[in-house]
Amino acid sequence: HKIENGIGQKLVEKSQLYNVLDSLILCKSNPETCTWKDLADYYTFATGIQITEDDLKLVGDRIENLAKLFNILEGKGARSYDDLPYKIKNCPVTDEGPEKGAVVTDDELQLGIDDYYVARGWTADGIPTVDRLKQVGLGSIAYISESAIKAARAQEAT
């Protein structure tokens, strides 16, 4: 399969799920065995606190945005760090099947990253917007994004 428009939303949905599974200390090897309702019920059972499926998805989004902010603070949050391993971009798949011979080109990767950032509500540089951080409950630390966005604009101007 090639990276195409629309992949960003699929990746956002997968990361929501994986972030929640990690937080609940559940196995990710077969995530299709749990529905969002199952996860909400599990959380409620374990904590006694009611939570909806949408609330859990928001938690997954919050985790991803928080991780990105951490990477920004550590100097590793720029678009240039959102890359794939050398092998995926340079070593064709050798297994028989529909993916045989596949590699991810730089153009495909950039298309996928663009699509992902749009689906996440991030800037073209991969920085969560202040509005997005407010939506996921991280408005109190939006200053991290504000500073990173200003720095990215200043760098573009030079």
Secondary structure by P-SEA (a helix, b strand, c coil): cccccaaaaaaaaaaaaaaaaaaacccccccccccaaaaaaaaaaaccccccaaaaaaaaaaaaaaaaaaaaaacccccccccccccccccccccccccccccccaaaaaaaaaaaaaaacccccccccaaaaaaacccccaaaaaaaaaaaaaaaac
